Amino acid sequence: MNPTNKTGFWLLSIVLPLVFAACKPEQNHYTPTPYELRQPSYFPSKNNIPADNPMTEEGVALGRKLFYDARLSGRDGTEGIRSCSSCHHQENNFEYGTPTNTHHAMLPLINLAWNRTGLGWNGGVATLEDMVLAAVTSPVEINADTNQVVKYLQKTKDYPELFEKAFGSREIAFINVERAIAQFVRSLVSADSKFDRYLRGEEQLTEDELTGYELFCTEDGADCFHCHGGGGLALMTTNLFYNNGLDDEFNDPEDRSAITGSHWDRGAYKAPTLRNIAVSSPYMHDGRFTTLDEVINFYSEGVKDSETINPLMHHVMDGGVQLTDTEKDQLKAFLNALTDEHFLNNPDYSNPNH
Amino acid sequence: MKEMQFILMLCAAIVTASCDKPVDYGNVSVGIDYSINGNHLITDSLCYHNEAGNAFMITEIQWFISNMELQNEQGEWTPLEHREVDNLLSNPTDKIFYIDTNIPESQTLLMAPIPVGHYKAMRFTFGLDEDDNLSGLFSDMPESNMFWPEPLGGGYHYMKLNGRFVDADNELIPLNIHLGIGQNANHTEFYQNYFIVEGPIDLDILESKENLILLNMVVDNWFRNPNLYNFNEFGSAIMQNQAAQQALKENGQDVFTWAVFKETNEKDMKKEEIFKKLRHIMQGAAPKPHYWRWENVKKRYGIDKGQDESDK
């Protein structure tokens, strides 16, 4: 090798790495912060957070913004705009609070990170991500075109950057809208009612509340616990499906039997959580009751027998559990102890755009 | 002195060698099934009568079995524990199994390998004993759905057998045979209603095989012996009826039968394969699609004579 070649060799050995370095793809600075979901010790240990949508601080924050943003309609106000929060009110347990024109009443959006039996009254929606898609496109809900939603959000000043922080790309895809809102909904944890404080040994229930709890969880009492949990099942629901004796004829094509195909699921619907039940009116899948008193009276005296009533409704031959007026008041006192004011007023769950 | 040292070293070497002797282990799994009057259980079908003459149907059976053990020829008991942490069922302890007719996977219990050899007896606890039956033990469903309210004694239902029966007025009404801790009228005294079942087995655990045990709940026996259990007498719900709990506890002693499946099964069968195999054994021998008779299963598959209905 002559001196010229030697010089060339050294030059090449310096220049080539520089060239390769320049050609190296741009470093991706997408590093979202993992979100730590609150996990009360007496809640289930298994959740439904999908592997392809881990919760992150950025994802939850984006989901919260979208949840409260009517731009999720993908159209302007002249055509009528809605967001998730148009119907899901924090002060009403993320339900509407009064009857709506949807075909079924709403279910509360709380503690759904631990729901593993499908969503909706018949459990037909597998994931929260799917539920977002269903709600955004339903003609009786947001009634939006997902392509239009993406187009609309892409044009905004704020969203592309927020999507980049949460999902690594300024290009908005509707799947990431679903993921973000699902993350926010999974973050909605209610575990600070008076009954929670009782379970944690922090506060005693009143005598009436305690008697109400005993009625709640005894077969000879009001017998609520088999479907709605209690101290040993603190979500206050099994998240399973029951025909609770509301009717003796069944015409709803979207009850649980629509999912299972089983005749024995006619008239069966998901047992909703009783957390914050006092602020979750209207009640039952069709919203037929507007007060807790009506609900208690139904279980006490109005249960109807049918071929498919769940066997757990064993008081049906008496028309219900036959509570006295005092017992009804005590049961109601316990149900009121399930109200979680901290959750209903938690600023972390409120509209971030205010 | 040197001789003494040599002897000591020799002894140490022998002891060490004997300690190093490897123990071979074989897999074992337990398939759960149910029979009524000799036929395979059909749920949601009003086709059964108990000894007291009540017509009834069963919707579901959900229950706990715990502390299963096998006894070898030397009289030592070997516990049967979970082989793996199950993705579906959340058992926080190794020796408690939740079984549910609504969850087919729950009816195949895969056990951790146990030492090879001959086992002559099996025992287990129906339900959960005082040491295991602790409120809050299970935080996840389906087990957590079995919780037994604190005012009634706490812990978990040992069993929920739900269905319907035809009452004295000829009405089809709910039937909830729920077993757990009993209590007096004031809920100031509580009664343990679990029980231990023990009986002979003829089981050779082989290293190279997946050894299968079939455990059958003879549902009609809950209502037969020694107490004639009449649904009209005890009613639809019995969580707060210790007399009913006691009667069922006594009747439960002969509710379970078991046998060993001798056909060759290769080691390292996948869970799905074991499950399929057990389903096949239990249902494949049926003269009609939904019926199987224990005797037919034994004849067809060469199942060993175990404790079963015909022995009684």
Interface residues (C-beta under 8 A of the other chain):
Chain A: Y42 F43 P44 S45 K46 R116 Y213 E214 C217 T218 E219 D220 D223 F225 G229 G230 G231 G232 L233 T238 N239 L240 W264 E307 I309 N310 P311 L312 M313 H314 V316 M317
Chain B: D44 T59 S90 S135 G136 S139 D140 M141 S144 N145 F147 W148 P149 E150 P151 L152 G154 Y156 N162 G163 R164 D167 E171 L172 I173 P174 L175 N176 H178 S236 A237 I238 M239 Q240
